[in-house]
């Protein structure tokens, strides 16, 4: 008999893998809305397009810092004037008829 009273059973079993720590948001600023697909802060971090940013930059207005910040009067008027002056856009039916007139689709 041996003097060692050690019992090794882990030899035949694989070692457990360590669980990875999940980091949900690495940004220093988290929006008060909770984030998500429509959050302007999350979309800017990811590099996604934010419509109001384009409108405000064209008008020379400051951007909103987060979703819950209310619009300034000048920002509201810039957004409404941009949406009201979109006369060059066609409806979906008009675009389909224009596309059907072309030789190449």
C-alpha positions as a Markdown table, in Angstrom:
| # | Residue | x | y | z |
|---|---|---|---|---|
| 1 | Unk | 0.0 | 0.0 | 0.0 |
| 2 | Unk | 1.1 | 3.5 | -0.5 |
| 3 | Unk | 1.5 | 6.2 | 2.0 |
| 4 | Unk | -0.3 | 8.8 | -0.1 |
| 5 | Unk | -4.0 | 9.0 | 0.5 |
| 6 | Unk | -4.7 | 11.2 | -2.5 |
| 7 | Unk | -7.6 | 10.4 | -4.7 |
| 8 | Unk | -7.4 | 11.7 | -8.3 |
| 9 | Unk | -10.6 | 11.5 | -10.3 |
| 10 | Unk | -10.2 | 14.5 | -12.5 |
| 11 | Unk | -7.7 | 12.7 | -14.7 |
| 12 | Unk | -10.4 | 11.3 | -16.9 |
| 13 | Unk | -12.7 | 14.3 | -16.9 |
| 14 | Unk | -12.1 | 17.4 | -19.0 |
| 15 | Unk | -11.5 | 20.6 | -17.2 |
| 16 | Unk | -14.2 | 23.2 | -17.1 |
| 17 | Unk | -13.8 | 26.2 | -19.3 |
| 18 | Unk | -13.8 | 29.6 | -17.6 |
| 19 | Unk | -16.8 | 31.6 | -18.4 |
| 20 | Unk | -16.2 | 34.8 | -20.3 |
| 21 | Unk | -17.3 | 38.0 | -18.8 |
| 22 | Unk | -19.8 | 39.8 | -20.9 |
| 23 | Unk | -19.5 | 43.5 | -21.5 |
| 24 | Unk | -22.7 | 44.8 | -22.9 |
| 25 | Unk | -21.8 | 48.5 | -23.6 |
| 26 | Unk | -18.2 | 49.7 | -23.6 |
| 27 | Unk | -19.1 | 53.3 | -24.1 |
| 28 | Unk | -18.6 | 55.8 | -21.3 |
| 29 | Unk | -22.0 | 57.4 | -21.9 |
| 30 | Unk | -25.2 | 55.3 | -21.7 |
| 31 | Unk | -28.3 | 57.0 | -22.9 |
| 32 | Unk | -31.2 | 57.4 | -20.5 |
| 33 | Unk | -33.6 | 55.7 | -22.9 |
| 34 | Unk | -31.7 | 52.4 | -22.3 |
| 35 | Unk | -30.2 | 52.1 | -25.7 |
| 36 | Unk | -31.3 | 49.9 | -28.6 |
| 37 | Unk | -31.7 | 50.1 | -32.3 |
| 38 | Unk | -33.4 | 53.5 | -32.3 |
| 39 | Unk | -31.1 | 55.1 | -29.8 |
| 40 | Unk | -29.0 | 57.9 | -31.4 |
| 41 | Unk | -26.1 | 57.4 | -29.0 |
| 42 | Unk | -25.9 | 53.7 | -29.8 |
| 43 | Unk | -26.2 | 54.3 | -33.5 |
| 44 | Unk | -23.4 | 56.9 | -33.4 |
| 45 | Unk | -21.1 | 54.5 | -31.4 |
| 46 | Unk | -21.7 | 51.7 | -33.9 |
| 47 | Unk | -21.3 | 54.1 | -36.9 |
| 48 | Unk | -24.8 | 53.8 | -38.1 |
| 49 | Unk | -26.6 | 56.6 | -40.0 |
| 50 | Unk | -28.7 | 59.0 | -37.9 |
| 51 | Unk | -31.1 | 61.0 | -40.0 |
| 52 | Unk | -31.4 | 64.0 | -37.7 |
| 53 | Unk | -27.6 | 64.4 | -37.6 |
| 54 | Unk | -27.5 | 65.0 | -41.4 |
| 55 | Unk | -30.4 | 67.5 | -41.2 |
| 56 | Unk | -28.8 | 69.4 | -38.3 |
| 57 | Unk | -25.3 | 69.5 | -39.9 |
| 58 | Unk | -26.8 | 70.8 | -43.1 |
| 59 | Unk | -28.6 | 73.5 | -41.2 |
| 60 | Unk | -25.5 | 74.3 | -39.0 |
| 61 | Unk | -27.3 | 73.3 | -35.8 |
| 62 | Unk | -25.9 | 71.4 | -32.7 |
| 63 | Unk | -26.6 | 67.7 | -32.4 |
| 64 | Unk | -28.6 | 66.2 | -29.6 |
| 65 | Unk | -26.4 | 64.5 | -27.0 |
| 66 | Unk | -28.9 | 61.8 | -26.2 |
| 67 | Unk | -32.5 | 60.6 | -27.0 |
| 68 | Unk | -34.2 | 62.3 | -24.1 |
| 69 | Unk | -32.8 | 65.8 | -24.8 |
| 70 | Unk | -35.7 | 67.9 | -26.2 |
| 71 | Unk | -35.4 | 69.5 | -29.6 |
| 72 | Unk | -34.6 | 73.2 | -29.8 |
| 73 | Unk | -37.1 | 75.3 | -31.7 |
| 74 | Unk | -34.6 | 75.7 | -34.5 |
| 75 | Unk | -34.0 | 72.0 | -34.7 |
| 76 | Unk | -37.7 | 71.3 | -34.9 |
| 77 | Unk | -38.1 | 73.8 | -37.7 |
| 78 | Unk | -35.2 | 72.4 | -39.6 |
| 79 | Unk | -36.6 | 68.9 | -39.3 |
| 80 | Unk | -40.1 | 70.0 | -40.4 |
| 81 | Unk | -38.8 | 72.1 | -43.3 |
| 82 | Unk | -36.6 | 69.2 | -44.5 |
| 83 | Unk | -39.6 | 66.8 | -44.5 |
| 84 | Unk | -41.9 | 69.3 | -46.1 |
| 85 | Unk | -39.5 | 70.1 | -49.0 |
| 86 | Unk | -39.1 | 66.6 | -50.2 |
| 87 | Unk | -41.1 | 67.1 | -53.4 |
| 88 | Unk | -38.6 | 65.5 | -55.7 |
| 89 | Unk | -39.3 | 62.1 | -54.2 |
| 90 | Unk | -41.8 | 59.8 | -55.9 |
| 91 | Unk | -44.3 | 57.5 | -54.4 |
| 92 | Unk | -43.5 | 53.7 | -54.5 |
| 93 | Unk | -46.0 | 53.2 | -57.3 |
| 94 | Unk | -44.5 | 56.0 | -59.4 |
| 95 | Unk | -41.1 | 54.5 | -58.8 |
| 96 | Unk | -42.3 | 51.1 | -60.0 |
| 97 | Unk | -43.8 | 52.5 | -63.2 |
| 98 | Unk | -40.6 | 54.4 | -63.9 |
| 99 | Unk | -38.5 | 51.3 | -63.3 |
| 100 | Unk | -40.8 | 49.3 | -65.6 |
| 101 | Unk | -40.1 | 51.7 | -68.5 |
| 102 | Unk | -36.4 | 51.0 | -68.4 |
| 103 | Unk | -34.8 | 48.3 | -70.6 |
| 104 | Unk | -32.4 | 47.0 | -67.9 |
| 105 | Unk | -33.7 | 46.0 | -64.5 |
